């Protein structure tokens, strides 16, 4: 059981969305602290032509507008993913739209891609003072109204490519009507074909998948992603499923569920994707990560990298440093010299 810092516990007494705004403000003021020292070399990862000092990244959704990329990198994250950003600014869905499920170690959100638009994000990224050795990614989505995916995604890719190290096509948020329909193999193929001319800088391109894809359709989808020239998959986004054992009174709120209840589901899907991809894609495991053991479990299921969000919100900024401290001895206990040696060993 991990302890929660007092500052994080106090934020948990505030409305969730207000607490998120305060957390962003605190990071901007330098109140999040920073991780002292370099990551253990045993944790280094090379994927998609990029080098990561450690495999732990912050998932999209926390820093929607690329406001705190540098403060997040200074906490020890091996990479930082901003977004999701859309072509035009939008306010998102109606309030309330963010719910804590503390009894279940979970969050439900139906935010709806609230963000200030691609132009605002790119202006910040153009001014960004990078933390050396910490790749920066940008997660891309479409507006709720007036979306034209075959036009919007290529425009976003072309605009963002010069300013980031990798890009993510978000097809899996459950809170934008019709978005998940784009996960059909033929539609993914068409979308990646439309994006291809916009990839002039050849930045690595990933697709973020839903955990709610029917198992029978997974192989064709993965093959479509590979054939379309994408470099990787993020497995997974939030789920619309609701395990029967959830205890929180918020458990029946609509929206995407993340955190502990998603862990097993997302890890099983990650393993299935890894078996299909057979090393042809970089894989990012996401869903329910809150400890060094969780990181190792995702890597053993086939992940090159991992991302967290809910665990970071629940346990505070010190979580990253704890995981970086706990991972090397955990590897040694299992007779592994490097984290990369664990990749796929559970398949």
C-alpha positions as a Markdown table, in Angstrom:
| # | Residue | x | y | z |
|---|---|---|---|---|
| 1 | Unk | 0.0 | 0.0 | 0.0 |
| 2 | Unk | 1.5 | 3.3 | -1.1 |
| 3 | Unk | 1.2 | 6.4 | 1.1 |
| 4 | Unk | -0.2 | 9.5 | -0.4 |
| 5 | Unk | 1.6 | 12.9 | 0.2 |
| 6 | Unk | -0.3 | 15.5 | 2.3 |
| 7 | Unk | -0.5 | 17.9 | -0.7 |
| 8 | Unk | -2.1 | 15.2 | -2.8 |
| 9 | Unk | -4.4 | 14.2 | 0.0 |
| 10 | Unk | -5.5 | 17.8 | 0.3 |
| 11 | Unk | -6.2 | 18.1 | -3.4 |
| 12 | Unk | -8.4 | 15.0 | -3.2 |
| 13 | Unk | -10.7 | 17.0 | -0.9 |
| 14 | Unk | -11.4 | 19.4 | -3.7 |
| 15 | Unk | -13.6 | 19.0 | -6.7 |
| 16 | Unk | -11.7 | 16.7 | -9.1 |
| 17 | Unk | -11.5 | 19.1 | -12.0 |
| 18 | Unk | -10.6 | 22.0 | -9.8 |
| 19 | Unk | -7.9 | 19.9 | -8.2 |
| 20 | Unk | -6.5 | 19.2 | -11.6 |
| 21 | Unk | -6.3 | 22.9 | -12.3 |
| 22 | Unk | -4.5 | 23.5 | -9.0 |
| 23 | Unk | -2.1 | 20.6 | -9.8 |
| 24 | Unk | -1.2 | 22.2 | -13.1 |
| 25 | Unk | -0.8 | 25.6 | -11.4 |
| 26 | Unk | 1.5 | 24.0 | -8.8 |
| 27 | Unk | 3.7 | 22.4 | -11.4 |
| 28 | Unk | 3.9 | 25.8 | -13.2 |
| 29 | Unk | 5.1 | 27.3 | -10.0 |
| 30 | Unk | 7.7 | 24.6 | -9.5 |
| 31 | Unk | 5.9 | 23.0 | -6.5 |
| 32 | Unk | 6.0 | 19.5 | -7.9 |
| 33 | Unk | 9.6 | 19.0 | -7.1 |
| 34 | Unk | 12.1 | 17.1 | -9.3 |
| 35 | Unk | 13.8 | 13.8 | -9.4 |
| 36 | Unk | 17.4 | 13.9 | -8.3 |
| 37 | Unk | 19.8 | 11.8 | -10.3 |
| 38 | Unk | 19.7 | 9.9 | -13.6 |
| 39 | Unk | 17.7 | 6.8 | -14.1 |
| 40 | Unk | 19.5 | 3.5 | -13.6 |
| 41 | Unk | 21.0 | 2.5 | -17.0 |
| 42 | Unk | 19.2 | -0.9 | -16.6 |
| 43 | Unk | 16.0 | 0.9 | -17.3 |
| 44 | Unk | 17.0 | 2.5 | -20.6 |
| 45 | Unk | 14.9 | 1.7 | -23.7 |
| 46 | Unk | 15.3 | 2.2 | -27.4 |
| 47 | Unk | 12.1 | 2.2 | -29.4 |
| 48 | Unk | 10.9 | 3.8 | -32.6 |
| 49 | Unk | 14.3 | 5.2 | -33.2 |
| 50 | Unk | 14.2 | 7.1 | -29.9 |
| 51 | Unk | 16.2 | 6.6 | -26.7 |
| 52 | Unk | 14.4 | 6.7 | -23.4 |
| 53 | Unk | 16.3 | 6.9 | -20.1 |
| 54 | Unk | 13.4 | 5.0 | -18.5 |
| 55 | Unk | 10.2 | 3.5 | -19.9 |
| 56 | Unk | 7.7 | 5.5 | -17.7 |
| 57 | Unk | 5.7 | 8.2 | -19.4 |
| 58 | Unk | 2.8 | 10.4 | -18.5 |
| 59 | Unk | -0.3 | 9.6 | -20.6 |
| 60 | Unk | -2.2 | 12.1 | -22.6 |
| 61 | Unk | -5.1 | 13.8 | -20.7 |
| 62 | Unk | -3.1 | 15.2 | -17.8 |
| 63 | Unk | -1.4 | 18.1 | -19.7 |
| 64 | Unk | -3.9 | 18.7 | -22.4 |
| 65 | Unk | -2.5 | 22.0 | -23.6 |
| 66 | Unk | 1.3 | 21.3 | -23.3 |
| 67 | Unk | 1.5 | 23.7 | -20.3 |
| 68 | Unk | 3.7 | 21.7 | -18.0 |
| 69 | Unk | 5.8 | 19.4 | -20.2 |
| 70 | Unk | 9.1 | 20.6 | -18.6 |
| 71 | Unk | 7.9 | 20.3 | -15.0 |
| 72 | Unk | 6.6 | 16.8 | -15.7 |
| 73 | Unk | 9.9 | 15.8 | -17.3 |
| 74 | Unk | 11.7 | 17.0 | -14.2 |
| 75 | Unk | 9.7 | 14.6 | -12.0 |
| 76 | Unk | 11.6 | 11.7 | -13.6 |
| 77 | Unk | 9.3 | 10.7 | -16.4 |
| 78 | Unk | 11.2 | 9.1 | -19.3 |
| 79 | Unk | 8.9 | 10.7 | -21.8 |
| 80 | Unk | 6.0 | 13.2 | -21.7 |
| 81 | Unk | 2.9 | 13.1 | -23.9 |
| 82 | Unk | 0.7 | 16.2 | -24.1 |
| 83 | Unk | -2.8 | 16.5 | -25.4 |
| 84 | Unk | -5.3 | 15.4 | -26.6 |
| 85 | Unk | -5.4 | 18.5 | -28.9 |
| 86 | Unk | -8.0 | 19.1 | -31.6 |
| 87 | Unk | -7.9 | 21.4 | -34.7 |
| 88 | Unk | -10.1 | 24.0 | -33.0 |
| 89 | Unk | -10.5 | 24.9 | -29.3 |
| 90 | Unk | -13.4 | 23.4 | -27.5 |
| 91 | Unk | -14.8 | 23.4 | -24.0 |
| 92 | Unk | -15.6 | 19.7 | -23.8 |
| 93 | Unk | -18.7 | 18.1 | -22.3 |
| 94 | Unk | -21.0 | 19.5 | -19.6 |
| 95 | Unk | -20.0 | 19.5 | -15.9 |
| 96 | Unk | -19.7 | 17.4 | -13.8 |
| 97 | Unk | -17.5 | 15.2 | -16.0 |
| 98 | Unk | -14.7 | 13.9 | -13.8 |
| 99 | Unk | -15.2 | 11.5 | -10.9 |
| 100 | Unk | -12.9 | 9.9 | -8.3 |
| 101 | Unk | -13.6 | 6.3 | -7.3 |
| 102 | Unk | -11.1 | 6.1 | -4.3 |
| 103 | Unk | -12.5 | 2.8 | -3.0 |
| 104 | Unk | -11.7 | 1.3 | -6.4 |
| 105 | Unk | -8.4 | 3.1 | -7.2 |
| 106 | Unk | -10.1 | 4.5 | -10.3 |
| 107 | Unk | -11.3 | 7.6 | -12.1 |
| 108 | Unk | -14.2 | 8.0 | -14.5 |
| 109 | Unk | -14.0 | 10.9 | -17.0 |
| 110 | Unk | -16.2 | 12.2 | -19.8 |
| 111 | Unk | -14.2 | 15.3 | -20.4 |
| 112 | Unk | -14.7 | 15.3 | -24.2 |
| 113 | Unk | -11.3 | 16.6 | -25.5 |
| 114 | Unk | -11.5 | 20.0 | -23.7 |
| 115 | Unk | -8.5 | 21.9 | -24.9 |
| 116 | Unk | -7.4 | 25.2 | -26.4 |
| 117 | Unk | -6.7 | 23.9 | -29.9 |
| 118 | Unk | -3.6 | 22.9 | -31.9 |
| 119 | Unk | -2.3 | 26.4 | -32.5 |
| 120 | Unk | -2.1 | 27.2 | -28.7 |
| 121 | Unk | -0.3 | 23.9 | -28.0 |
| 122 | Unk | 2.2 | 24.4 | -30.8 |
| 123 | Unk | 3.0 | 27.9 | -29.7 |
| 124 | Unk | 3.9 | 26.5 | -26.2 |
| 125 | Unk | 5.9 | 23.6 | -27.7 |
| 126 | Unk | 7.8 | 26.1 | -29.9 |
| 127 | Unk | 8.9 | 28.0 | -26.7 |
| 128 | Unk | 9.6 | 24.8 | -24.7 |
| 129 | Unk | 12.9 | 24.5 | -23.0 |
| 130 | Unk | 13.4 | 20.7 | -23.3 |
| 131 | Unk | 14.7 | 18.5 | -20.5 |
| 132 | Unk | 17.6 | 16.7 | -22.3 |
| 133 | Unk | 16.9 | 13.1 | -23.0 |
| 134 | Unk | 13.2 | 13.2 | -22.4 |
| 135 | Unk | 11.2 | 12.7 | -25.6 |
| 136 | Unk | 8.0 | 14.7 | -26.0 |
| 137 | Unk | 4.9 | 13.4 | -27.8 |
| 138 | Unk | 1.6 | 15.0 | -28.8 |
| 139 | Unk | -1.8 | 13.2 | -28.8 |
| 140 | Unk | -4.1 | 14.3 | -31.6 |
| 141 | Unk | -7.9 | 14.1 | -31.8 |
| 142 | Unk | -10.9 | 15.6 | -33.7 |
| 143 | Unk | -13.5 | 18.2 | -32.6 |
| 144 | Unk | -16.9 | 17.1 | -31.5 |
| 145 | Unk | -18.6 | 19.3 | -34.1 |
| 146 | Unk | -17.6 | 19.6 | -37.8 |
| 147 | Unk | -14.9 | 16.9 | -37.7 |
| 148 | Unk | -13.5 | 15.6 | -41.0 |
| 149 | Unk | -11.0 | 12.9 | -39.9 |
| 150 | Unk | -9.4 | 12.4 | -43.3 |
| 151 | Unk | -8.6 | 16.1 | -43.4 |
| 152 | Unk | -8.1 | 16.9 | -39.7 |
| 153 | Unk | -5.6 | 14.2 | -38.7 |
| 154 | Unk | -3.2 | 14.9 | -41.7 |
| 155 | Unk | -3.3 | 18.6 | -40.9 |
| 156 | Unk | -2.5 | 18.0 | -37.2 |
| 157 | Unk | 0.3 | 15.6 | -38.0 |
| 158 | Unk | 1.9 | 18.0 | -40.5 |
| 159 | Unk | 1.6 | 21.0 | -38.1 |
| 160 | Unk | 2.9 | 19.2 | -35.1 |
| 161 | Unk | 5.7 | 17.1 | -36.6 |
| 162 | Unk | 8.5 | 19.7 | -36.5 |
| 163 | Unk | 8.0 | 20.4 | -32.7 |
| 164 | Unk | 7.7 | 16.9 | -31.1 |
| 165 | Unk | 9.5 | 13.6 | -31.1 |
| 166 | Unk | 6.4 | 11.4 | -31.8 |
| 167 | Unk | 2.7 | 11.7 | -32.5 |
| 168 | Unk | -0.3 | 9.7 | -31.4 |
| 169 | Unk | -3.6 | 9.4 | -33.3 |
| 170 | Unk | -6.3 | 9.0 | -30.7 |
| 171 | Unk | -9.1 | 6.9 | -32.1 |
| 172 | Unk | -10.3 | 5.5 | -28.8 |
| 173 | Unk | -11.6 | 8.1 | -26.4 |
| 174 | Unk | -15.2 | 7.1 | -25.5 |
| 175 | Unk | -16.3 | 10.7 | -25.0 |
| 176 | Unk | -16.3 | 12.0 | -28.6 |
| 177 | Unk | -19.3 | 10.6 | -30.5 |
| 178 | Unk | -18.2 | 8.4 | -33.5 |
| 179 | Unk | -14.5 | 8.5 | -32.7 |
| 180 | Unk | -14.2 | 4.8 | -31.8 |
| 181 | Unk | -15.9 | 3.9 | -35.1 |
| 182 | Unk | -12.6 | 4.9 | -36.7 |
| 183 | Unk | -11.0 | 1.8 | -35.2 |
| 184 | Unk | -12.4 | -0.4 | -38.0 |
| 185 | Unk | -9.6 | -1.9 | -40.0 |
| 186 | Unk | -10.7 | -0.4 | -43.3 |
| 187 | Unk | -11.1 | 3.0 | -41.8 |
| 188 | Unk | -7.8 | 2.8 | -40.0 |
| 189 | Unk | -6.2 | 1.9 | -43.4 |
| 190 | Unk | -7.8 | 4.8 | -45.1 |
| 191 | Unk | -6.9 | 7.2 | -42.3 |
| 192 | Unk | -3.2 | 6.2 | -42.3 |
| 193 | Unk | -3.1 | 6.4 | -46.1 |
| 194 | Unk | -4.4 | 10.0 | -45.8 |
| 195 | Unk | -1.9 | 10.9 | -43.2 |
| 196 | Unk | 1.1 | 9.4 | -45.0 |
| 197 | Unk | 1.8 | 12.5 | -47.2 |
| 198 | Unk | 1.8 | 14.7 | -44.1 |
| 199 | Unk | 4.6 | 12.7 | -42.5 |
| 200 | Unk | 7.4 | 14.6 | -44.1 |
| 201 | Unk | 9.6 | 14.6 | -41.1 |
| 202 | Unk | 8.9 | 10.9 | -40.4 |
| 203 | Unk | 8.2 | 11.4 | -36.8 |
| 204 | Unk | 7.1 | 8.1 | -35.2 |
| 205 | Unk | 3.4 | 7.7 | -35.4 |
| 206 | Unk | 1.3 | 5.6 | -32.9 |
| 207 | Unk | -2.3 | 4.8 | -32.7 |
| 208 | Unk | -4.1 | 4.6 | -29.4 |
| 209 | Unk | -6.6 | 1.8 | -29.0 |
| 210 | Unk | -9.6 | 1.1 | -26.9 |
| 211 | Unk | -9.7 | -1.8 | -24.5 |
| 212 | Unk | -13.3 | -2.5 | -25.6 |
| 213 | Unk | -12.4 | -3.8 | -29.1 |
| 214 | Unk | -13.9 | -7.3 | -29.7 |
| 215 | Unk | -11.1 | -9.9 | -29.5 |
| 216 | Unk | -12.2 | -11.3 | -32.9 |
| 217 | Unk | -11.4 | -8.0 | -34.6 |
| 218 | Unk | -8.1 | -7.3 | -33.1 |
| 219 | Unk | -5.8 | -9.2 | -35.5 |
| 220 | Unk | -7.2 | -7.4 | -38.6 |
| 221 | Unk | -6.9 | -4.0 | -36.8 |
| 222 | Unk | -3.3 | -4.6 | -35.8 |
| 223 | Unk | -2.4 | -5.7 | -39.3 |
| 224 | Unk | -4.1 | -2.6 | -40.8 |
| 225 | Unk | -2.0 | -0.4 | -38.5 |
| 226 | Unk | 1.2 | -2.2 | -39.6 |
| 227 | Unk | 0.3 | -2.0 | -43.3 |
| 228 | Unk | -0.5 | 1.7 | -42.9 |
| 229 | Unk | 3.0 | 2.5 | -41.8 |
| 230 | Unk | 2.4 | 3.3 | -38.2 |
| 231 | Unk | 5.3 | 2.7 | -35.8 |
| 232 | Unk | 3.4 | 1.7 | -32.7 |
| 233 | Unk | 0.3 | 1.2 | -30.6 |
| 234 | Unk | -0.8 | 2.5 | -27.2 |
| 235 | Unk | -2.7 | -0.2 | -25.4 |
| 236 | Unk | -5.1 | 1.0 | -24.0 |
| 237 | Unk | -7.4 | 4.0 | -23.5 |
| 238 | Unk | -10.2 | 4.0 | -20.9 |
| 239 | Unk | -13.0 | 1.5 | -20.8 |
| 240 | Unk | -16.8 | 1.7 | -20.9 |
| 241 | Unk | -17.0 | -1.6 | -19.1 |
| 242 | Unk | -17.9 | -1.6 | -15.4 |
| 243 | Unk | -16.7 | -4.6 | -13.3 |
| 244 | Unk | -19.4 | -5.8 | -11.0 |
| 245 | Unk | -17.1 | -5.5 | -8.0 |
| 246 | Unk | -16.8 | -1.7 | -8.2 |
| 247 | Unk | -17.8 | -0.2 | -4.8 |
| 248 | Unk | -17.9 | 3.6 | -5.4 |
| 249 | Unk | -21.2 | 5.4 | -5.6 |
| 250 | Unk | -19.8 | 7.0 | -8.8 |
| 251 | Unk | -19.2 | 3.7 | -10.5 |
| 252 | Unk | -22.3 | 4.0 | -12.8 |
| 253 | Unk | -21.4 | 7.4 | -14.1 |
| 254 | Unk | -21.0 | 7.4 | -17.9 |
| 255 | Unk | -17.5 | 7.9 | -19.4 |
| 256 | Unk | -14.2 | 6.2 | -19.5 |
| 257 | Unk | -13.0 | 4.2 | -16.5 |
| 258 | Unk | -9.3 | 4.1 | -15.7 |
| 259 | Unk | -7.0 | 2.9 | -12.9 |
| 260 | Unk | -6.9 | -0.4 | -11.1 |
| 261 | Unk | -10.1 | -1.9 | -12.6 |
| 262 | Unk | -8.6 | -1.5 | -16.0 |
| 263 | Unk | -5.2 | -3.1 | -15.2 |
| 264 | Unk | -5.9 | -6.8 | -16.0 |
| 265 | Unk | -8.1 | -6.0 | -19.0 |
| 266 | Unk | -5.5 | -3.7 | -20.6 |
| 267 | Unk | -2.6 | -6.1 | -19.9 |
| 268 | Unk | -4.5 | -9.0 | -21.4 |
| 269 | Unk | -5.1 | -6.9 | -24.6 |
| 270 | Unk | -1.5 | -5.8 | -24.6 |
| 271 | Unk | -0.4 | -9.4 | -24.6 |
| 272 | Unk | -2.8 | -10.3 | -27.4 |
| 273 | Unk | -1.5 | -7.4 | -29.5 |
| 274 | Unk | 2.1 | -8.4 | -28.9 |
| 275 | Unk | 1.4 | -11.9 | -30.1 |
| 276 | Unk | -0.2 | -10.5 | -33.3 |
| 277 | Unk | 2.4 | -7.8 | -33.9 |
| 278 | Unk | 5.4 | -10.1 | -33.4 |
| 279 | Unk | 7.9 | -7.3 | -32.9 |
| 280 | Unk | 6.7 | -5.2 | -35.9 |
| 281 | Unk | 5.3 | -2.4 | -33.7 |
| 282 | Unk | 6.5 | -0.5 | -30.7 |
| 283 | Unk | 4.0 | -1.1 | -27.9 |
| 284 | Unk | 3.1 | 1.2 | -25.0 |
| 285 | Unk | 1.3 | -0.4 | -22.1 |
| 286 | Unk | -1.2 | 1.9 | -20.4 |
| 287 | Unk | -3.9 | 1.1 | -17.8 |
| 288 | Unk | -3.8 | 0.6 | -14.0 |
| 289 | Unk | -0.1 | 1.3 | -13.5 |
| 290 | Unk | 0.8 | 2.4 | -10.0 |
| 291 | Unk | 3.9 | 0.5 | -8.9 |
| 292 | Unk | 7.2 | -0.9 | -10.2 |
| 293 | Unk | 5.6 | -4.3 | -10.3 |
| 294 | Unk | 2.9 | -3.0 | -12.6 |
| 295 | Unk | 5.5 | -1.6 | -14.9 |
| 296 | Unk | 7.3 | -4.9 | -15.0 |
| 297 | Unk | 4.0 | -6.8 | -15.7 |
| 298 | Unk | 3.3 | -4.6 | -18.7 |
| 299 | Unk | 6.8 | -5.1 | -20.1 |
| 300 | Unk | 6.6 | -8.9 | -19.6 |
| 301 | Unk | 3.3 | -8.7 | -21.5 |
| 302 | Unk | 5.1 | -7.2 | -24.5 |
| 303 | Unk | 5.4 | -3.4 | -23.8 |
| 304 | Unk | 8.5 | -1.4 | -24.8 |
| 305 | Unk | 7.2 | 1.6 | -22.8 |
| 306 | Unk | 4.4 | 2.3 | -20.3 |
| 307 | Unk | 2.2 | 5.3 | -19.4 |
| 308 | Unk | 0.3 | 6.2 | -16.3 |
| 309 | Unk | -2.3 | 8.8 | -15.4 |
| 310 | Unk | -4.7 | 7.6 | -12.7 |
| 311 | Unk | -1.9 | 6.3 | -10.5 |
| 312 | Unk | -0.1 | 9.6 | -10.8 |
| 313 | Unk | -3.2 | 11.5 | -9.8 |
| 314 | Unk | -3.9 | 9.2 | -6.8 |
| 315 | Unk | -0.3 | 8.9 | -5.4 |
| 316 | Unk | 1.2 | 12.3 | -6.4 |
| 317 | Unk | 4.3 | 13.4 | -8.1 |
| 318 | Unk | 6.6 | 11.2 | -6.0 |
| 319 | Unk | 5.2 | 8.1 | -7.5 |
| 320 | Unk | 7.6 | 8.3 | -10.5 |
| 321 | Unk | 10.7 | 8.5 | -8.3 |
| 322 | Unk | 9.5 | 5.5 | -6.2 |
| 323 | Unk | 9.0 | 3.4 | -9.3 |
| 324 | Unk | 12.4 | 4.3 | -10.6 |
| 325 | Unk | 13.9 | 3.4 | -7.3 |
| 326 | Unk | 12.0 | 0.1 | -7.0 |
| 327 | Unk | 12.4 | -1.2 | -10.5 |
| 328 | Unk | 16.2 | -2.1 | -10.5 |
| 329 | Unk | 16.1 | -4.3 | -7.4 |
| 330 | Unk | 12.9 | -5.9 | -8.7 |
| 331 | Unk | 14.8 | -6.8 | -11.9 |
| 332 | Unk | 17.7 | -8.2 | -9.9 |
| 333 | Unk | 15.4 | -10.4 | -7.8 |
| 334 | Unk | 14.2 | -12.0 | -11.0 |
| 335 | Unk | 17.7 | -12.5 | -12.4 |
| 336 | Unk | 17.4 | -9.8 | -15.1 |
| 337 | Unk | 20.2 | -7.4 | -15.9 |
| 338 | Unk | 18.1 | -5.0 | -17.9 |
| 339 | Unk | 14.4 | -4.1 | -18.1 |
| 340 | Unk | 14.5 | -4.9 | -21.9 |
| 341 | Unk | 15.4 | -8.5 | -21.0 |
| 342 | Unk | 11.9 | -8.9 | -19.5 |
| 343 | Unk | 10.1 | -7.9 | -22.6 |
| 344 | Unk | 7.5 | -10.5 | -23.7 |
| 345 | Unk | 8.6 | -13.1 | -21.2 |
| 346 | Unk | 5.0 | -13.6 | -20.1 |
| 347 | Unk | 3.7 | -14.3 | -23.6 |
